[in-house]
Amino acid sequence: MDTQSITRTVPTSVGNLAVHVTGSGPPTVLWHSLFVDSTTWAPLRSHLVGYRQVISIDGPGHGASTAVPRRFTMEECAEAAITVLDVLGVAEPADWVGNAWGGHVGLVAAADTPDLCRTVVTIGTPTQALTRRERARIVPMVWAYRIAGPIPPLTNAVMNVLLGKELSRTHPQQFQAVSRTFRQAPRRGMHQAMQSIMLHRKGLGPLLPRIGAPTLMVVPRADTMISLEQARAAAATMPHAAATTVDGAGHITPLIADPAALADLITAFWRDPVGYLAMISTSA
């Protein structure tokens, strides 16, 4: 069962970030996907807080964090995460778990600050930049949001990417809760985040070979933005990395549909990171 969470506000270069600290033990950092906030971690967090200090960060312009009135970068997000850990007095390397956007931040942090991350887990995180076809589909959505906000057609399109259509039937309450975080976000901050984290996101290919921390890339089986083959190709460029797949039709689905199975996978990786990656690579 989840224990009481303490929320702190930490000033960073990308605004004041809301940081939710739960449990005690080795540190684990959670950073959520674009469009939502750290409440999406609640099902998974409940499986970890019995023996972990879980540090959930609301990204800029999301949740209880302030909006950034300008474009910002993944590098700035990674620097902000380092600031958070410094303020919290976390002295040992943390296990990073990032969902989509959060995976990007974790990979950048692991590449630029090797002492920060003991391990990295990414969930639904494409490491390549947007293709022309993807940009052609997404640019109108970003402009529509700027003009009209989270109107139902746009909200439905975003939720299909994050959760898939099936989850609205199997987990209606959780689906509505995730949808609400997008609809209630401050529009200016969300629009800046959409431009910064989605439209102008750089490919991570050049920095992947620099990541020495054992890295597990988890791919939802029916994710429309990343395939297992793409994740495996990215992992092959890294010193200690592998990719695996789980059930799910969107970036966030594994966190909600079967958090116990996801927790089992992550904790098995934590117990023996290098051995687990070798096992995954052998069975691929």
C-alpha positions in Angstrom: 0.0 0.0 0.0 1.2 3.5 -0.9 2.5 5.6 2.1 2.1 9.3 2.6 3.8 11.5 0.1 5.6 14.7 0.9 5.5 17.4 -1.8 8.3 20.0 -2.1 8.7 22.8 -4.6 12.3 23.0 -6.0 13.4 26.1 -8.0 15.2 25.0 -11.2 16.3 26.6 -14.5 12.9 25.3 -16.0 10.8 26.8 -13.2 9.6 25.6 -9.8 9.1 21.8 -10.0 6.8 19.9 -7.7 8.6 16.9 -6.3 6.7 14.2 -4.5 8.8 12.0 -2.2 7.3 8.7 -0.9 8.8 5.8 1.1 12.4 5.1 2.2 15.4 3.1 0.9 17.5 3.3 -2.3 16.4 6.3 -4.4 14.2 5.9 -7.5 13.4 8.8 -9.7 10.2 8.8 -11.7 9.6 11.3 -14.6 6.3 11.1 -16.5 5.2 11.4 -20.1 4.4 14.6 -21.9 0.7 15.7 -21.5 0.2 14.2 -18.1 1.8 14.4 -14.6 3.3 12.3 -11.8 -0.2 10.9 -10.8 0.2 8.4 -13.6 2.9 6.7 -11.5 0.5 6.0 -8.6 -0.2 2.3 -9.6 3.5 1.5 -10.1 4.6 3.5 -7.1 2.4 1.5 -4.8 4.5 -1.6 -5.6 7.8 0.2 -4.9 7.4 2.3 -1.8 7.7 -0.5 0.7 11.5 -0.6 0.1 12.3 2.4 -2.0 12.5 6.2 -1.7 10.4 7.1 -4.7 11.0 10.6 -6.0 8.3 11.6 -8.6 8.9 14.9 -10.5 6.2 16.9 -12.2 7.9 18.2 -15.4 7.7 21.9 -16.3 4.2 23.0 -17.2 2.7 19.8 -15.9 1.0 18.9 -12.6 1.8 21.3 -9.8 5.0 22.6 -11.5 5.1 26.1 -13.0 5.0 26.7 -16.7 8.1 27.8 -18.6 7.3 30.9 -20.8 9.8 29.9 -23.4 11.1 26.8 -25.3 13.4 24.5 -23.3 15.5 21.5 -23.9 16.0 17.9 -22.6 19.4 19.0 -21.3 17.7 21.6 -19.1 15.3 19.1 -17.8 18.2 16.7 -16.9 19.9 19.6 -15.1 16.7 20.3 -13.2 16.6 16.7 -12.1 20.1 17.0 -10.8 19.1 20.1 -8.9 16.1 18.2 -7.4 18.4 15.4 -6.1 20.9 17.9 -4.7 18.2 19.8 -2.8 16.8 16.5 -1.5 20.3 15.5 -0.3 20.4 12.3 -2.4 24.0 11.3 -2.3 24.0 7.9 -4.0 23.2 7.1 -7.7 19.5 6.7 -8.3 17.6 4.2 -10.4 15.8 6.3 -13.0 12.5 5.2 -14.5 11.1 7.4 -17.2 7.9 7.2 -19.2 8.3 8.6 -22.8 9.5 12.2 -22.1 10.9 11.0 -18.7 12.9 8.3 -20.5 14.5 11.0 -22.7 15.4 13.1 -19.6 16.9 10.0 -17.9 19.0 9.1 -20.9 20.4 12.6 -21.2 21.1 12.7 -17.5 22.9 9.4 -17.6 25.0 10.5 -20.5 25.9 13.9 -19.2 26.2 13.1 -15.5 27.3 9.4 -15.1 27.3 9.5 -11.3 23.6 10.4 -11.2 22.1 7.1 -12.5 22.8 3.6 -11.2 20.4 2.2 -13.8 17.9 3.6 -16.4 14.5 2.2 -17.4 12.7 3.8 -20.3 9.0 3.0 -21.0 7.6 3.9 -24.4 10.5 6.3 -25.2 11.5 6.7 -28.9 15.1 7.8 -29.2 14.8 9.0 -32.8 13.7 12.5 -33.8 10.3 12.9 -35.5 10.1 11.8 -39.1 8.7 14.1 -41.7 5.5 12.1 -41.7 5.2 12.3 -37.9 5.8 16.0 -38.0 3.2 16.5 -40.7 0.7 14.8 -38.4 1.7 16.5 -35.2 2.3 20.1 -36.2 -1.4 20.7 -36.9 -2.3 19.2 -33.6 0.1 21.6 -31.7 -1.4 24.6 -33.6 -4.9 23.4 -32.9 -4.1 23.2 -29.2 -2.6 26.7 -29.2 -5.8 28.1 -30.8 -8.5 26.0 -29.2 -7.0 24.2 -26.2 -7.8 20.6 -25.3 -11.0 20.3 -27.3 -12.5 16.8 -27.4 -11.1 15.7 -30.8 -7.6 16.7 -29.8 -7.9 15.2 -26.3 -9.1 11.9 -27.8 -6.2 11.8 -30.3 -3.7 12.4 -27.5 -5.2 9.8 -25.2 -5.2 7.2 -28.1 -1.4 7.7 -28.3 -0.9 7.6 -24.5 -3.4 4.9 -23.6 -4.8 3.3 -26.7 -8.6 2.9 -27.3 -9.1 -0.3 -25.4 -8.1 1.1 -22.0 -11.1 3.5 -22.0 -13.3 0.4 -21.8 -11.2 -1.8 -19.4 -10.1 1.0 -17.0 -12.6 3.8 -17.5 -11.8 5.6 -14.2 -8.0 5.6 -14.8 -8.6 6.7 -18.4 -10.7 9.7 -17.3 -8.1 10.6 -14.6 -5.3 10.7 -17.2 -7.4 12.6 -19.7 -8.3 15.1 -17.0 -4.6 15.9 -16.3 -4.2 17.0 -19.9 -7.5 19.0 -20.1 -6.7 20.9 -16.9 -3.1 21.8 -17.7 -2.3 25.6 -18.1 -2.5 26.1 -21.9 0.5 28.3 -22.3 2.8 26.0 -20.4 1.5 22.9 -22.2 1.9 24.5 -25.6 5.6 25.4 -24.8 6.2 21.9 -23.6 4.6 20.4 -26.7 6.9 22.4 -28.9 10.0 21.8 -26.8 9.6 18.1 -26.0 7.8 16.9 -29.0 8.2 19.1 -32.1 11.8 20.1 -31.5 13.0 17.0 -29.8 16.4 15.9 -31.1 17.4 12.3 -31.8 19.4 10.8 -29.0 21.6 8.7 -31.2 24.9 10.6 -30.7 24.7 10.4 -26.9 23.6 6.8 -26.5 27.1 5.3 -26.7 28.2 7.5 -23.8 25.6 6.0 -21.4 27.5 3.5 -19.1 24.6 2.9 -16.8 22.7 -0.4 -17.4 19.7 0.6 -19.4 16.5 -1.4 -20.0 14.2 -0.1 -22.8 10.6 -1.2 -22.3 8.3 -1.0 -25.3 4.5 -1.3 -25.2 3.7 -3.9 -27.8 1.3 -1.7 -29.8 2.9 1.6 -29.2 2.5 3.7 -32.4 5.6 5.9 -31.7 8.3 3.2 -31.1 8.7 -0.4 -32.1 10.7 -3.1 -30.4 13.0 -3.2 -33.4 13.8 0.5 -33.1 14.5 0.1 -29.3 16.7 -2.9 -30.0 18.7 -0.9 -32.6 19.1 1.9 -30.1 20.2 -0.5 -27.3 22.8 -2.1 -29.6 24.7 1.2 -29.7 24.9 1.4 -25.9 27.5 -0.4 -23.7 25.0 -2.1 -21.4 21.5 -2.0 -22.7 18.7 -4.2 -24.0 15.0 -3.8 -25.0 12.0 -5.9 -24.2 8.3 -5.6 -24.8 5.2 -5.6 -22.6 1.5 -5.6 -23.3 0.0 -2.2 -24.1 -1.3 0.1 -26.8 0.2 3.4 -25.7 3.1 5.0 -23.8 1.3 5.0 -20.4 -0.8 1.8 -20.7 1.7 -0.5 -18.9 1.6 1.7 -15.9 -2.1 1.3 -15.6 -3.2 -2.0 -17.1 -0.7 -4.2 -15.2 1.5 -2.3 -12.8 2.4 -5.4 -10.8 3.9 -7.1 -13.8 5.8 -3.9 -14.7 7.1 -3.6 -11.2 8.2 -7.3 -11.2 10.1 -6.6 -14.5 11.8 -3.5 -13.2 12.8 -4.9 -9.8 14.2 -8.1 -11.5 16.4 -5.7 -13.5 17.4 -3.8 -10.4 18.5 -7.0 -8.6 21.1 -7.9 -11.3 21.2 -5.2 -14.0 24.0 -6.6 -16.2 22.8 -10.2 -15.8 19.2 -9.3 -16.6 20.3 -7.4 -19.8 22.3 -10.4 -20.9 19.3 -12.7 -20.4 17.1 -10.4 -22.4 19.6 -10.1 -25.2 20.1 -13.9 -25.3 16.4 -14.6 -25.6 15.8 -11.9 -28.2 
